[in-house]
Amino acid sequence: MKAMTLKQPGGFEQITLTELADPGQPAAGEIRVAIKASSLNFHDLLVANGTVPTAEDRILMSDGAGVVEAVGEGVDEFAVGDAVVSTFFPNWSAGKAFADVGHFGHTPGDGQQGMAAEYVVRPVSAFTKAPSGWSHAESATITTAALTAWRALVVDGQLKAGDTVLTMGTGGVSIAAIQLAKAMGARVIATSSSDEKLAKVKALGADEVVNYKSHPQWAEDVLRLTNGQGVDHVVEVGGPGTLAQSIASVKVGGHIALIGVLTGVQGEVPTALLMAKQARLQGLIVGSRQDQQDFITAMEVNGIRPVIDTTLPFAQLAEAFKLQLSGKHFGKICVEW
């Protein structure tokens, strides 16, 4: 079978289309899946460019969507022909995060072989059923980005109608957060450095927009738009470079979901302001398998479909990462066999 693997020490030039042995038939408790599509995330980029070390000849990509080709003994959750999508933490079935999901040792494309292969054989816990009627590329956006938005706003944030949500940029998590928030009756303030992209998020449903490039102290705009109160929820994907503005933007008793590290992994935090705001700053990485199943049920009910910017062949995975790094995309970048 074909697979996209990474030579060490990493880098886009080290991504190789490789011929590997077919994984064979599933054992008890396993399923065999023909992978059709994947989607790119910042974590995948960090593995691919060598920032996050991984094993030699690692098959890349955390997200994978495809079709069940065979089921092992004792498997009754899936049947041949089912459309499925991978889980980010196959060992996290439900409930709160625990020590074993505090790292990426079980995550495809990092601690384990990834989904950039024509076929995989994995335990049942490595997949859920995909939303009915979605393309494989659409389903592949769930595993990391969309589920992160769901956990940030619904599982951890307990979002309710009438809340105000602040999003940053136009990557996969932020776009999914806008869609979810609007579907649940929330007000959305979206930020971006591009007026063209801000026009797109307005068309997607954002109520107000702020250009953070032309307004570096964008918290002032957020406070103005909320009559000085601030927002109930911040979907914080920037990290240390944006966290101070996020804390200034949140209302007293609000919630900041700390998701991304786009601006780095450490920096100064205005702790006095955070205390004064009495806000909850919660870090999170994706979610559990049950969270994913709940999210999929919600998508089937409300009819939301993901926003896909570009789809390329798996063989052009390096080019897809370069597009991701450029920041020119709006929504998700996907790859297909």
C-alpha positions as CSV (number, residue, x, y, z in Angstrom):
1,M,0.0,0.0,0.0
2,K,1.0,3.7,-0.3
3,A,1.7,5.9,2.7
4,M,3.1,9.3,3.4
5,T,6.0,8.9,5.8
6,L,8.5,11.3,7.4
7,K,12.3,10.9,7.5
8,Q,14.1,12.3,10.4
9,P,14.8,15.0,11.5
10,G,11.7,16.2,9.7
11,G,11.0,18.9,7.3
12,F,8.8,19.1,4.2
13,E,11.5,17.7,2.0
14,Q,11.6,14.6,4.2
15,I,7.9,13.7,3.5
16,T,8.0,10.7,1.2
17,L,5.4,8.7,-0.7
18,T,6.3,5.2,0.3
19,E,5.3,1.7,-0.5
20,L,4.6,-0.3,2.6
21,A,3.3,-3.8,3.4
22,D,-0.5,-4.1,3.6
23,P,-1.6,-4.2,7.2
24,G,-3.6,-7.4,6.6
25,Q,-6.9,-8.5,8.2
26,P,-8.2,-7.3,11.6
27,A,-7.8,-9.4,14.7
28,A,-10.4,-9.6,17.5
29,G,-11.7,-6.2,18.4
30,E,-10.2,-4.5,15.4
31,I,-11.4,-3.1,12.1
32,R,-9.7,-2.6,8.7
33,V,-10.4,0.8,7.1
34,A,-9.6,2.0,3.6
35,I,-8.6,5.6,4.3
36,K,-9.9,8.1,1.8
37,A,-9.1,11.5,3.2
38,S,-7.3,13.4,5.9
39,S,-7.2,17.1,7.0
40,L,-4.2,19.2,8.2
41,N,-3.9,20.6,11.7
42,F,-1.2,22.7,13.4
43,H,-0.1,19.6,15.4
44,D,0.5,17.7,12.1
45,L,2.5,20.6,10.8
46,L,4.7,20.6,13.9
47,V,5.4,16.9,13.5
48,A,6.1,17.3,9.7
49,N,8.5,20.1,10.1
50,G,10.4,18.4,12.9
51,T,9.4,20.7,15.7
52,V,7.7,17.8,17.5
53,P,10.1,14.8,17.2
54,T,8.7,11.4,16.1
55,A,9.9,8.0,15.0
56,E,11.8,7.4,11.8
57,D,9.5,6.7,8.9
58,R,6.4,7.8,10.8
59,I,3.2,7.6,8.8
60,L,1.8,11.2,9.2
61,M,-1.6,12.7,10.0
62,S,-3.9,12.4,13.0
63,D,-7.2,12.8,11.0
64,G,-8.5,9.9,8.8
65,A,-11.8,9.2,7.2
66,G,-12.7,6.2,5.1
67,V,-14.7,3.0,4.8
68,V,-14.7,-0.2,6.9
69,E,-13.4,-3.1,4.8
70,A,-13.4,-5.9,7.4
71,V,-14.2,-6.4,11.1
72,G,-12.5,-8.7,13.6
73,E,-14.1,-11.2,15.9
74,G,-16.4,-9.6,18.5
75,V,-16.9,-6.3,16.7
76,D,-20.5,-5.3,16.5
77,E,-20.3,-1.5,16.5
78,F,-19.1,-1.4,12.9
79,A,-20.0,-3.3,9.7
80,V,-18.4,-3.6,6.4
81,G,-19.2,-0.5,4.3
82,D,-19.6,1.9,7.2
83,A,-18.1,5.4,6.8
84,V,-15.9,6.2,9.7
85,V,-13.6,8.8,11.1
86,S,-10.6,8.4,13.4
87,T,-10.2,9.5,17.0
88,F,-7.3,11.7,18.2
89,F,-7.0,9.8,21.6
90,P,-8.0,6.2,20.9
91,N,-7.5,5.4,24.6
92,W,-9.8,8.1,25.9
93,S,-13.3,6.7,25.7
94,A,-15.2,9.3,27.8
95,G,-15.1,11.5,30.8
96,K,-12.4,13.9,32.0
97,A,-8.9,13.9,30.7
98,F,-6.4,11.7,32.6
99,A,-2.7,11.3,32.7
100,D,-2.4,9.0,29.7
101,V,-3.9,11.7,27.4
102,G,-1.6,14.3,28.7
103,H,0.8,13.4,25.9
104,F,0.6,12.2,22.3
105,G,1.9,8.7,22.8
106,H,-1.3,7.1,21.4
107,T,-2.1,9.9,18.9
108,P,-1.9,8.8,15.2
109,G,0.7,10.6,13.2
110,D,2.8,11.4,16.4
111,G,3.2,8.6,19.0
112,Q,1.7,6.0,16.7
113,Q,1.5,5.4,12.9
114,G,-0.9,7.9,11.3
115,M,-3.7,8.0,8.9
116,A,-1.8,9.0,5.7
117,A,-2.0,5.4,4.4
118,E,-4.3,3.7,2.0
119,Y,-5.3,1.1,4.7
120,V,-5.1,0.9,8.5
121,V,-6.0,-1.8,10.9
122,R,-6.9,-0.5,14.4
123,P,-8.9,-1.2,17.5
124,V,-12.5,-0.2,17.4
125,S,-11.7,2.7,19.8
126,A,-9.6,4.3,17.0
127,F,-12.7,5.3,15.0
128,T,-16.3,6.4,15.3
129,K,-19.0,6.4,12.6
130,A,-18.9,9.4,10.4
131,P,-21.9,11.8,9.9
132,S,-24.4,10.5,7.5
133,G,-24.1,12.0,4.0
134,W,-20.8,13.8,4.6
135,S,-17.9,13.3,2.1
136,H,-14.8,11.7,3.5
137,A,-12.9,15.0,3.3
138,E,-15.6,16.7,5.3
139,S,-15.5,13.8,7.9
140,A,-11.8,14.1,8.2
141,T,-12.1,17.6,9.6
142,I,-13.8,16.3,12.7
143,T,-11.0,14.4,14.5
144,T,-8.9,17.4,15.6
145,A,-10.2,20.8,14.7
146,A,-14.0,20.5,14.9
147,L,-13.9,18.4,18.0
148,T,-11.6,20.9,19.7
149,A,-14.2,23.7,19.0
150,W,-17.0,21.5,20.3
151,R,-15.2,20.7,23.5
152,A,-14.1,24.3,24.0
153,L,-17.6,25.7,23.7
154,V,-20.0,22.9,24.6
155,V,-18.3,20.4,26.8
156,D,-16.1,22.7,28.8
157,G,-17.7,26.1,28.1
158,Q,-21.4,25.0,28.5
159,L,-22.3,27.5,25.8
160,K,-25.9,28.7,25.9
161,A,-28.1,30.8,23.7
162,G,-27.4,34.5,24.1
163,D,-23.7,34.1,25.1
164,T,-21.1,36.0,23.2
165,V,-18.1,34.1,21.7
166,L,-14.8,35.6,20.5
167,T,-12.9,33.7,17.8
168,M,-9.4,34.3,16.4
169,G,-8.4,33.9,12.7
170,T,-9.9,31.7,10.1
171,G,-8.3,28.3,10.6
172,G,-10.3,25.1,11.1
173,V,-10.9,25.4,14.9
174,S,-12.0,29.0,14.6
175,I,-14.4,28.5,11.7
176,A,-15.9,25.5,13.4
177,A,-16.4,27.5,16.5
178,I,-18.2,30.3,14.6
179,Q,-20.5,27.7,13.1
180,L,-21.2,26.0,16.4
181,A,-21.8,29.2,18.3
182,K,-24.2,30.6,15.7
183,A,-26.1,27.2,15.5
184,M,-26.6,27.4,19.3
185,G,-27.9,31.0,19.3
186,A,-24.7,32.8,20.4
187,R,-23.4,36.1,19.3
188,V,-19.9,35.9,17.6
189,I,-17.2,38.5,17.4
190,A,-14.5,37.2,15.0
191,T,-10.9,38.5,14.5
192,S,-8.6,38.2,11.5
193,S,-5.7,40.2,10.0
194,S,-7.4,40.1,6.6
195,D,-10.4,42.3,5.7
196,E,-11.2,39.8,2.9
197,K,-11.4,36.9,5.3
198,L,-13.4,39.0,7.7
199,A,-16.0,39.5,5.0
200,K,-16.1,35.8,4.6
201,V,-16.7,35.2,8.3
202,K,-19.5,37.8,8.2
203,A,-21.1,35.8,5.4
204,L,-20.6,32.7,7.5
205,G,-22.6,34.3,10.3
206,A,-20.3,36.3,12.5
207,D,-22.1,39.3,14.1
208,E,-19.1,41.6,14.4
209,V,-15.5,41.5,13.1
210,V,-12.2,43.1,14.2
211,N,-9.0,43.4,12.1
212,Y,-6.3,42.7,14.7
213,K,-3.6,43.8,12.4
214,S,-5.0,47.3,12.0
215,H,-6.2,47.3,15.6
216,P,-3.3,45.7,17.6
217,Q,-5.1,46.5,20.9
218,W,-8.2,44.6,19.7
219,A,-9.5,44.0,23.2
220,E,-10.6,47.7,23.2
221,D,-12.8,46.9,20.1
222,V,-14.2,43.8,21.8
223,L,-15.1,45.8,24.9
224,R,-16.7,48.5,22.9
225,L,-18.8,46.0,21.0
226,T,-20.0,44.5,24.3
227,N,-20.7,47.7,26.1
228,G,-17.6,47.3,28.2
229,Q,-18.7,43.9,29.6
230,G,-16.5,41.6,27.5
231,V,-17.3,38.2,26.0
232,D,-18.5,35.0,27.7
233,H,-16.1,32.7,25.8
234,V,-12.8,33.2,24.1
235,V,-11.6,30.5,21.7
236,E,-7.9,31.3,22.2
237,V,-5.8,29.8,19.4
238,G,-2.9,32.2,19.4
239,G,-1.1,31.5,22.7
240,P,1.2,33.8,24.5
241,G,1.1,36.5,21.8
242,T,-2.7,36.9,22.1
243,L,-3.5,35.8,25.6
244,A,-3.2,39.2,27.3
245,Q,-5.7,40.6,24.8
246,S,-8.0,37.6,25.4
247,I,-7.9,38.2,29.1
248,A,-8.7,41.8,28.6
249,S,-11.6,40.8,26.3
250,V,-13.3,38.3,28.5
251,K,-16.1,39.3,30.9
252,V,-15.9,38.9,34.7
253,G,-16.6,35.3,35.4
254,G,-16.0,34.3,31.7
255,H,-14.3,31.4,30.1
256,I,-11.1,31.3,28.0
257,A,-10.4,28.0,26.1
258,L,-6.7,27.9,25.6
259,I,-6.2,25.8,22.5
260,G,-3.4,27.0,20.3
261,V,0.3,28.0,20.4
262,L,0.5,29.7,17.1
263,T,2.6,32.6,18.7
264,G,4.8,30.3,20.8
265,V,4.8,28.1,23.8
266,Q,5.6,30.5,26.6
267,G,5.2,34.2,27.5
268,E,4.0,36.7,30.1
269,V,0.5,36.3,31.5
270,P,-1.3,39.3,33.2
271,T,-2.2,37.3,36.2
272,A,-3.6,40.3,38.2
273,L,-6.0,41.0,35.4
274,L,-7.0,37.3,35.2
275,M,-7.7,37.3,38.9
276,A,-9.7,40.6,38.7
277,K,-11.7,39.1,35.8
278,Q,-12.3,35.9,37.9
279,A,-12.2,34.2,34.6
280,R,-11.6,30.5,33.9
281,L,-8.6,29.8,31.8
282,Q,-8.7,26.2,30.7
283,G,-6.2,24.4,28.5
284,L,-7.5,21.6,26.3
285,I,-6.4,19.2,23.6
286,V,-9.2,17.8,21.4
287,G,-11.6,15.5,23.3
288,S,-12.8,12.0,24.1
289,R,-14.3,9.4,21.8
290,Q,-17.7,10.1,23.4
291,D,-17.3,13.8,22.8
292,Q,-16.7,13.0,19.2
293,Q,-19.9,10.9,19.0
294,D,-21.9,13.6,20.7
295,F,-20.5,16.2,18.2
296,I,-21.4,14.0,15.2
297,T,-25.0,13.6,16.5
298,A,-25.3,17.4,16.9
299,M,-24.0,17.9,13.3
300,E,-26.5,15.5,11.9
301,V,-29.3,17.3,13.7
302,N,-28.4,20.9,12.9
303,G,-27.1,20.4,9.4
304,I,-23.8,22.2,9.8
305,R,-21.1,21.2,7.2
306,P,-17.4,22.0,7.5
307,V,-15.7,24.7,5.4
308,I,-13.0,23.3,3.2
309,D,-10.6,25.7,1.5
310,T,-8.5,23.3,-0.6
311,T,-8.2,19.5,-1.3
312,L,-5.0,18.1,-2.7
313,P,-3.8,14.5,-3.4
314,F,-2.0,12.8,-0.5
315,A,1.1,12.8,-2.8
316,Q,1.1,16.6,-2.5
317,L,1.1,16.6,1.3
318,A,4.2,18.7,1.5
319,E,2.6,21.3,-0.7
320,A,-0.5,21.2,1.5
321,F,1.6,21.9,4.5
322,K,3.2,24.9,2.7
323,L,-0.2,26.3,2.0
324,Q,-1.1,25.8,5.6
325,L,2.0,27.6,6.7
326,S,1.3,30.5,4.4
327,G,-1.9,31.3,6.3
328,K,-3.8,32.0,3.0
329,H,-6.4,29.4,3.6
330,F,-10.0,29.9,5.0
331,G,-11.2,26.8,6.9
332,K,-9.6,23.4,6.4
333,I,-7.0,22.0,4.0
334,C,-7.6,18.3,3.1
335,V,-5.8,15.6,1.3
336,E,-7.3,12.6,-0.5
337,W,-6.0,9.4,-2.1
